[in-house]
Amino acid sequence: LLVSLNNIQTKNSMITGFHNQIQNTIKKGIDDPNISSIIIYGEGNFFCAGGDLNSLKKRRDMSIPERLETLEQLNSTISFIRECPKPTIAAVEGGAAGAGVSLAMACDFLIMSENAFFSLAYVKIGLTPDGGVTKLLAEVLPKQVLSEMALLGDKVFAIRLNQLGMINILSNKGASKAEAIAFASKFDNSPSNSIKRIKYLNREAYKNSF
């Protein structure tokens, strides 16, 4: 299943309705026995710019319960993807920022073009990382690199992330989607129950004792 993030004007930011749409789309792939894996990619040569800043400004006028509800929409999407019983693949072209990094890191596999980047620039506008991104990154990055990303908010490019072992495939510019489709073929005719159980074990492994 190819899940296209298609809001090019805002670099595929998470505008109103985003979370319901992406969860409903992925659920169709989960329920379809002919679908063996799910690829998430962005149109317009960019993966996802994260939360819509115009919507974030409106939060100032919301009550605390209303603010928590909007946060839970993001958190539910990230958890939904992370707990998906089928293999998920993020094909990152251009870049991912803020909650877009959470979206990519929630997937089982990461394919990035050589010019792409991750950016946690929350601190630059006085915000705190959300969407479970610090947990997701802490599972794969040294503490010093996580501190650099979260406390400085500078871009970290795919070539460096690849050197740190975060990326499954470092693709040529413009080729991440094609590489993801080719990679997804590895799961054709895969044993779905086994895949589901292995994914569960992998998620639990970060907190399980021996």
Backbone hydrogen bonds, N-H to C=O, Kabsch-Sander energy under -0.5 kcal/mol:
donor,donor_aa,acceptor,acceptor_aa,energy
3,V,1,L,-0.7
3,V,39,I,-3.5
4,S,2,L,-0.7
5,L,3,V,-0.5
5,L,41,Y,-2.7
6,N,4,S,-0.8
10,T,7,N,-1.7
11,K,8,I,-1.9
12,N,7,N,-2.5
13,S,7,N,-0.5
14,M,50,G,-3.1
15,I,13,S,-1.7
18,F,15,I,-2.3
21,Q,17,G,-2.1
22,I,18,F,-2.7
23,Q,19,H,-2.0
24,N,20,N,-2.4
25,T,21,Q,-2.2
26,I,22,I,-2.4
27,K,23,Q,-2.3
28,K,24,N,-1.4
29,G,25,T,-1.2
30,I,26,I,-2.1
31,D,27,K,-2.6
32,D,28,K,-1.1
35,I,32,D,-1.8
36,S,34,N,-0.6
38,I,87,P,-2.5
39,I,1,L,-3.2
40,I,89,I,-2.9
41,Y,3,V,-2.4
42,G,91,A,-0.6
43,E,5,L,-2.8
46,F,43,E,-0.7
47,F,93,E,-1.0
47,F,95,G,-1.6
48,C,95,G,-1.2
49,A,11,K,-1.6
52,D,14,M,-0.8
53,L,51,G,-0.6
55,S,52,D,-0.6
56,L,52,D,-1.9
57,K,53,L,-1.9
58,K,54,N,-1.0
59,R,55,S,-0.7
59,R,56,L,-1.0
60,R,57,K,-1.2
61,D,58,K,-1.5
62,M,59,R,-1.7
67,R,63,S,-2.3
68,L,64,I,-2.5
69,E,65,P,-1.9
70,T,66,E,-1.8
71,L,67,R,-1.9
72,E,68,L,-2.3
73,Q,69,E,-1.2
74,L,70,T,-1.2
75,N,71,L,-2.6
76,S,72,E,-2.6
77,T,73,Q,-1.5
78,I,74,L,-2.3
79,S,75,N,-2.5
80,F,76,S,-2.3
81,I,77,T,-2.3
82,R,78,I,-2.5
83,E,79,S,-2.3
84,C,81,I,-1.2
89,I,38,I,-2.8
90,A,109,F,-2.6
91,A,40,I,-2.7
91,A,89,I,-0.5
92,V,90,A,-0.7
92,V,111,I,-3.3
93,E,91,A,-0.7
95,G,93,E,-2.5
96,A,117,F,-2.1
97,A,48,C,-2.4
98,G,119,S,-2.6
100,G,97,A,-2.8
101,V,98,G,-1.7
102,S,98,G,-0.9
103,L,99,A,-2.2
104,A,100,G,-2.0
105,M,101,V,-2.9
106,A,102,S,-1.7
107,C,104,A,-1.1
108,D,88,T,-0.8
109,F,88,T,-1.9
111,I,90,A,-2.9
112,M,169,I,-1.9
113,S,92,V,-2.3
114,E,171,S,-2.1
116,A,113,S,-2.0
117,F,94,G,-0.5
118,F,156,V,-2.5
119,S,96,A,-1.7
121,A,119,S,-0.6
123,V,120,L,-0.5
124,K,121,A,-1.1
125,I,121,A,-0.5
125,I,122,Y,-1.9
126,G,123,V,-1.2
127,L,122,Y,-2.5
133,V,130,D,-1.3
136,L,132,G,-2.5
137,L,133,V,-2.5
138,A,134,T,-2.2
139,E,135,K,-1.2
140,V,137,L,-1.6
141,L,137,L,-2.3
146,L,142,P,-2.1
147,S,143,K,-2.6
148,E,144,Q,-2.0
149,M,145,V,-2.5
150,A,146,L,-2.8
151,L,147,S,-2.8
152,L,147,S,-0.5
152,L,148,E,-1.5
153,G,148,E,-0.8
153,G,149,M,-0.8
154,D,148,E,-0.6
156,V,118,F,-2.6
158,A,116,A,-2.8
159,I,114,E,-0.5
160,R,157,F,-0.8
161,L,157,F,-2.1
162,N,158,A,-2.7
163,Q,159,I,-1.7
164,L,160,R,-1.5
165,G,162,N,-1.5
166,M,161,L,-2.3
168,N,110,L,-2.5
169,I,110,L,-1.3
171,S,112,M,-2.6
171,S,169,I,-0.7
175,A,172,N,-2.2
179,E,175,A,-2.5
180,A,176,S,-2.2
181,I,177,K,-2.3
182,A,178,A,-2.1
183,F,179,E,-2.4
184,A,180,A,-2.5
185,S,181,I,-0.9
185,S,182,A,-0.6
186,K,183,F,-1.9
187,F,184,A,-2.0
188,D,185,S,-1.5
190,S,187,F,-2.0
192,S,190,S,-0.8
195,I,191,P,-2.5
196,K,192,S,-2.4
197,R,193,N,-2.1
198,I,194,S,-2.6
199,K,195,I,-2.5
200,Y,196,K,-1.7
201,L,197,R,-2.4
202,N,198,I,-2.6
203,R,199,K,-2.1
204,E,200,Y,-2.3
205,A,201,L,-1.6
206,Y,202,N,-0.5
206,Y,203,R,-0.7
207,K,204,E,-1.8
208,N,204,E,-1.7
